[in-house]
Amino acid sequence: MELIATAESVDQAKALVDAGIHTLYIGEDTFGLRLPTSFSREDIQEITQYAHAQQKYVCVAVNAIMHNDRIKKVQDYLAFLENIGVDAITVGDPGVIHLLQKNQMTLPYIYDAQTLVTSANQINFWAKRGATGAVLARELTYEELTLIGEQATVPVEMLVYGATCIHQSKRPVVGNYFNFIENEKPEEKQLYLSEPKKPESHYPIYEDINGTHIFASNDINLMPFLDQLAESGLKRWKLDGLFTRGDQFVEIARLFVEAADMIDKGMWTAEKMEALNAQLVALHPTERGLDEGFFLKDPADVK
């Protein structure tokens, strides 16, 4: 199993490596989407050096929706990442892939087009064009995940813990709204939407350089199903700490490291799963719910 985790600071990145995470997922928000923090180039270099010293890896997000202004800037960023030796980048824009190939850059790329990555055929299309892996859409069922895992010619990554984005707009919707009502915009990541008929619903909404992002009410937790994933050959697991901050996220990551180790050694039991899952629930932010997302749904019932 490969465990991938986001990081919100240099110190947390180092703590995650020390906790047993195999790959750190970081970046700056000019080129990457929905990151817990936007790292400077100096920080990315420091994190990369620390991870490599511990025989761990760094993947950098270059999966933003690239308009003309950013395409002009991304080549220098790619050259920097190649120069410091990051292990891979995530990319969703074919324009970035074109630049990689045109300039004969050696940066491995993982295809990450967000909600579009829903079939093995699409993944294999990009694998033939150099992709070394793919990030699967969040809203896939176990049946769909298994079929993709069987048919994809490169490793696929799936979310096992963290937030699911259900909408993104390039428009600064939050800022526009508060300008309209002539109020000061609250601190980022503290706003949410509720459905009129479901006042208890809680869809976090925030805005950054890439626009406005709306998230599902609950975070995904697939701890109870990790053995099924491993048996199906789905062994590249992502932990997203966008809404779980600080030491709590590091401790949750440690639980997944322990789970992966037990599964690998054939020591996984229902009792151990329940114990680790109870610890995860206790560490998870109280204002955020947890569920299995689309994992247990019948594909025919997803509408």
Salt bridges, closest charged atoms under 4 A:
GLU2 OE1 - ARG236 NE 2.94
GLU8 OE1 - ARG245 NE 3.15
GLU46 OE2 - LYS14 NZ 2.92
ASP76 OD2 - ARG41 NH1 3.01
ASP87 OD2 - HIS52 NE2 2.77
GLU157 OE2 - LYS238 NZ 3.80
GLU188 OE2 - LYS185 NZ 3.29
GLU207 OE2 - LYS185 NZ 3.02
ASP208 OD1 - HIS213 NE2 2.89
ASP219 OD2 - HIS284 NE2 3.53
ASP219 OD1 - ARG288 NH2 2.42
ASP240 OD2 - ARG138 NH2 3.99
GLU251 OE1 - ARG254 NE 3.43
ASP261 OD2 - LYS265 NZ 3.24
